């Protein structure tokens, strides 16, 4: 199977949020997910959650030798290691990792659905994604990430400790 290259979304709104993001990246790398680049970290308001805890969000460009199902299993294992229990969709969590977009691997089922079905509606996904791939196109509309972002209502997405990244290196 040829390598999949695409984007993962990361979020955390419990505990040491930045440490949870760093640990998520390290744990994925130990499970065969190559981290190619990481966006800046942004602080965002939770969507429909029960608690007011703000999220830290970022996006990573990754390469993986395996299937979308295998990558999903690895991300869910890393979430469990961060002591994430699966409750309702918008519950607070120490770590959330979503498969966002893997060009050439678009699919409506089985899980994971690619691209992520709600990513194009979420400023907290598109702002960090725009840092890494502003010209990447939505395969459903043909619009770029920047064009999709321009069409969204304003929302609270602020740089978190500007200049500080959870991972300083990016590879090729």
PyMOL commands that set and color helices and strands:
alter all, ss='L'
color gray80, all
select helices_A, chain A and resi 17-30+68-81+119-121+123-133+145-150
alter helices_A, ss='H'
color red, helices_A
select strands_A, chain A and resi 4-12+33-38+42-44+55-64+96-101+157-159
alter strands_A, ss='S'
color yellow, strands_A
deselect
rebuild
show_as cartoon
